[in-house]
Amino acid sequence: MTANPISPTIPLDQPGKHHGFLRLPYSRNDSAWGSVMIPITVIVGGRGPTALLTGGNHGDEYEGPVALQALAWETDPADVTGRIIIVPYMNYPAFRAGTRVSPIDQVNMNRCFPGKPDGSVTQKIAHYFHDVLVPAADLVLDYHSGGKTLDFLPYAAAHYQDDASHEAACVAAVKAFAAPYTMMMREIDNVGMFDTAVETQGKMFVTTELGGGGTATAKSTRIAIRGARNVLRHAGILSGEIETDGPTQMLDMPGDDCFHFATRDGLMQPLADLGDQVQAGQVIAQIWPPDRTGVEPVQVLANRDGVIAARHFPGLVQTGDCLAVIAVA
């Protein structure tokens, strides 16, 4: 079996705080014996569980990277019971390019798990996480937001699972994150996702959608930083009480009809904003033609009653784009 070529430049199990890299050899035109250097911090205190905290799975989502940089800098090993593995920029090439997928191989990391040790750069990174870091963890927190093309209500999320006890453990950790909203999330397609890979290994898993538009805000980063500490407190890795601004609002995505897709290219006019309550049949957006005037817009009708939990971000849309997600409170 081919061994994964990634090697850490720091110990992953020694007491204290260690900053370094996951080094992936990558020969290219501008560096014949070059490497992709993925920043990593490992903080080891007393005996206890291991948490793997990741951001930058998609390179244009920033709340996770900001939160994990802060956590790596501020956390004292003396306050840690167990181990925290922090990777702010999981898909480092995509993060540096500010793109959803890697500019090296055009692979979406969150659709290529379990990866391949002899595959492309992104597949090798995915394989290392799948076969080395996730098996060592008891809890995984993977940050997401909408990137450049979506915007979300700030929520932490769990998935429905066949194992009721495992699902309950994940939901408890998600609630401990204490985001303004807590979502039971349905994926359009969960094949190849990091989420699925982690849950299949029986680990507690927390994910988020904390905004979007290809940027972060003061509010979204505060939620992200506080959430990481809360999850670590929930796991017994950090001491202290769960911090919250108030009770989280529970949301659910009970069916595929939560998703609304564009049926033509054009200029989108939103008619309902994030957090708005809508009713089935209500016009929530309309799409104007991009190349002429005097043509009636295409109306997008709500498939169900609920709250707008996500929306397309740029004004221009393409056929097939996800325009909105309606969740149920």
Residue pairs with C-beta under 8 A, 6 or more apart in sequence:
1 117
2 117
2 118
3 117
4 117
4 124
4 127
4 128
4 131
4 132
5 24
5 25
5 117
5 124
6 22
6 23
6 24
6 124
6 125
6 128
6 132
7 22
7 23
8 20
8 21
8 22
8 23
8 40
9 20
9 21
9 22
9 23
10 18
10 19
10 20
10 21
10 40
10 42
11 18
11 42
12 42
12 85
12 136
13 42
13 44
13 83
14 42
14 44
15 44
15 45
15 77
16 43
16 44
16 77
17 41
17 42
17 43
17 44
17 75
17 76
17 77
18 41
18 42
18 43
19 39
19 40
19 41
19 72
20 39
20 40
20 41
21 37
21 38
21 39
21 40
22 37
22 38
22 40
22 87
22 125
22 128
23 35
23 36
23 37
23 38
24 35
24 36
24 37
24 38
24 121
24 124
24 125
24 128
25 33
25 34
25 35
26 34
26 35
26 36
26 104
26 121
27 33
27 34
28 34
36 92
36 93
36 121
36 125
37 92
38 87
38 89
38 90
38 92
38 125
39 87
39 88
39 89
39 92
40 85
40 86
40 87
41 72
41 84
41 85
41 86
42 83
42 84
42 85
42 86
43 72
43 75
43 77
43 80
43 83
43 84
43 86
44 77
44 80
44 82
44 83
45 77
45 78
45 79
45 80
45 81
45 82
45 83
46 80
46 81
46 82
47 81
47 82
48 80
48 81
48 82
48 83
48 236
48 237
49 82
49 83
49 138
49 139
49 235
49 236
49 237
50 82
50 83
50 84
50 85
50 136
50 137
50 138
50 139
51 82
51 83
51 84
51 85
51 137
51 138
51 139
51 140
51 141
51 231
51 232
51 235
51 237
52 85
52 87
52 133
52 134
52 136
52 137
52 139
52 140
52 141
53 68
53 71
53 84
53 85
53 86
53 87
53 140
53 141
53 143
53 228
54 64
54 68
54 87
54 88
54 90
54 129
54 140
54 141
54 142
54 143
54 194
55 61
55 63
55 64
55 65
55 67
55 68
55 87
55 88
55 89
55 90
55 142
55 143
56 64
56 65
56 87
56 88
56 89
56 90
56 91
56 92
56 94
56 95
57 64
57 90
57 91
57 109
57 110
57 142
57 143
57 144
57 194
58 91
58 94
58 100
58 101
58 108
58 109
58 110
58 144
58 147
59 89
59 91
59 93
59 94
59 95
59 96
59 97
59 98
59 99
59 100
59 101
59 102
60 94
60 98
60 99
60 100
60 147
60 148
60 214
61 143
61 144
61 145
61 146
61 147
61 212
62 145
62 214
62 215
62 216
63 143
63 145
63 208
63 210
63 211
63 216
63 220
63 221
63 223
63 224
64 88
64 142
64 143
64 144
64 145
64 208
64 210
64 224
65 88
65 89
65 95
65 143
66 216
66 221
66 224
66 225
67 143
67 221
67 224
67 225
67 227
67 228
68 86
68 87
68 88
68 143
68 228
69 88
70 225
71 84
71 86
71 225
71 228
71 229
72 86
72 88
75 84
75 238
79 238
79 239
80 237
80 238
81 236
81 237
81 238
81 239
82 235
82 236
82 237
83 237
84 232
84 237
85 133
85 136
85 137
87 133
89 95
89 96
90 109
90 125
90 129
90 142
91 101
91 102
91 109
91 122
91 125
92 125
93 102
93 103
93 104
93 121
93 122
94 100
94 101
94 102
94 103
94 109
97 103
98 214
100 108
100 147
100 148
100 149
101 107
101 108
101 109
101 122
102 109
102 121
102 122
104 120
104 121
104 122
105 120
105 121
105 122
105 123
107 120
107 121
107 122
107 123
108 122
109 122
109 125
109 126
109 194
110 192
110 193
110 194
110 195
111 189
111 191
111 192
111 193
112 119
112 122
112 123
112 126
112 192
113 126
113 129
113 130
113 192
113 193
113 194
113 196
113 197
114 126
114 127
114 130
114 131
114 197
115 122
115 123
115 124
115 125
115 126
115 127
115 128
115 129
115 130
115 131
116 123
116 124
116 126
116 127
117 124
117 127
117 131
118 124
119 127
126 194
129 194
130 197
134 140
134 197
134 198
134 201
134 203
135 201
137 203
138 203
138 204
138 235
139 173
139 203
139 204
139 205
139 206
139 231
139 235
140 198
140 203
140 204
140 205
140 206
141 177
141 205
141 206
141 207
141 227
141 228
141 231
142 194
142 195
142 198
142 205
142 206
142 207
142 208
143 207
143 208
143 210
143 224
144 207
144 208
144 209
144 210
145 152
145 208
145 209
145 210
145 211
145 212
145 216
145 220
146 152
146 209
146 211
146 212
146 213
146 310
146 313
147 212
147 214
148 212
148 213
148 214
148 313
148 314
149 212
149 312
149 313
149 314
149 321
150 212
150 310
150 311
150 312
150 313
150 322
151 211
151 212
151 213
151 274
151 310
151 311
151 312
151 313
152 209
152 210
152 211
152 212
152 274
152 309
152 310
153 180
153 181
153 209
153 251
153 274
153 275
153 307
153 308
153 309
153 310
154 179
154 180
154 181
154 208
154 209
154 210
154 211
154 219
154 220
154 223
155 179
155 180
155 181
155 182
155 183
155 208
155 209
155 210
155 251
155 309
156 174
156 175
156 177
156 178
156 179
156 181
156 182
156 183
156 206
156 207
156 208
156 227
156 248
157 174
157 182
157 183
157 184
157 185
157 206
157 207
157 208
157 209
158 167
158 170
158 171
158 173
158 174
158 182
158 183
158 184
158 185
158 205
158 206
158 207
159 167
159 170
159 184
159 185
159 186
159 187
159 190
159 195
159 199
159 205
160 167
160 184
160 186
161 167
161 170
161 199
163 202
166 199
166 202
169 204
170 199
170 204
170 205
170 206
171 184
172 234
173 204
173 205
173 206
173 231
173 234
173 235
174 182
174 206
175 182
175 248
176 230
176 231
176 233
176 234
176 242
177 206
177 208
177 227
177 230
177 231
178 226
178 227
178 230
178 242
178 243
178 244
178 245
178 248
179 208
179 210
179 223
179 227
179 248
180 223
180 245
180 248
180 249
181 248
181 249
181 250
181 251
181 309
182 248
182 249
182 250
182 251
183 209
183 251
183 252
183 253
183 309
183 327
184 250
184 251
184 252
184 253
185 207
185 253
186 253
186 254
186 255
186 256
186 258
187 193
187 195
188 259
188 322
190 196
195 205
195 207
198 205
199 205
204 235
206 231
208 224
208 227
209 310
210 220
210 223
210 224
211 217
211 220
212 313
213 313
214 313
216 224
226 243
229 238
229 240
229 243
230 242
230 243
230 244
232 238
233 239
233 240
233 241
233 242
234 242
249 329
250 329
251 307
251 309
251 327
251 328
251 329
252 327
252 328
252 329
253 309
253 325
253 327
253 328
254 328
255 304
257 303
257 304
258 303
258 304
258 306
258 325
258 326
258 327
258 328
259 322
259 325
260 284
260 285
260 300
260 302
260 303
260 322
260 323
260 324
260 325
260 326
261 320
261 321
261 322
261 323
262 268
262 287
262 300
262 312
262 317
262 318
262 319
262 320
262 321
262 323
263 298
263 319
264 287
264 289
264 298
264 319
265 287
265 290
265 316
265 317
265 318
265 319
266 287
266 288
266 289
266 290
266 297
266 298
266 316
266 317
267 287
267 288
267 289
267 290
267 315
267 316
267 317
268 285
268 286
268 287
268 288
268 312
268 315
268 316
268 317
268 323
269 285
269 286
269 287
269 288
269 297
270 284
270 285
270 311
271 283
271 284
271 285
271 286
272 278
272 282
272 284
272 285
272 302
272 308
272 324
273 308
273 311
274 308
274 309
274 310
274 311
275 307
275 308
276 307
276 308
277 305
277 306
277 307
278 284
278 302
278 305
278 306
278 307
278 308
278 326
279 302
279 305
280 301
280 302
280 303
280 304
280 305
281 301
281 302
282 301
282 302
283 299
283 300
283 301
283 302
284 300
284 301
284 302
284 308
284 323
284 324
284 326
285 299
285 300
285 323
285 324
286 297
286 298
286 299
286 300
287 297
287 298
287 300
287 317
288 295
288 297
289 295
289 297
290 316
300 323
300 324
302 326
303 326
304 326
304 328
305 326
305 328
306 326
306 327
306 328
306 329
307 326
307 327
307 328
307 329
308 324
308 325
308 326
309 325
309 326
309 327
310 322
310 324
310 325
311 323
311 324
311 325
312 321
312 322
312 323
312 324
317 323
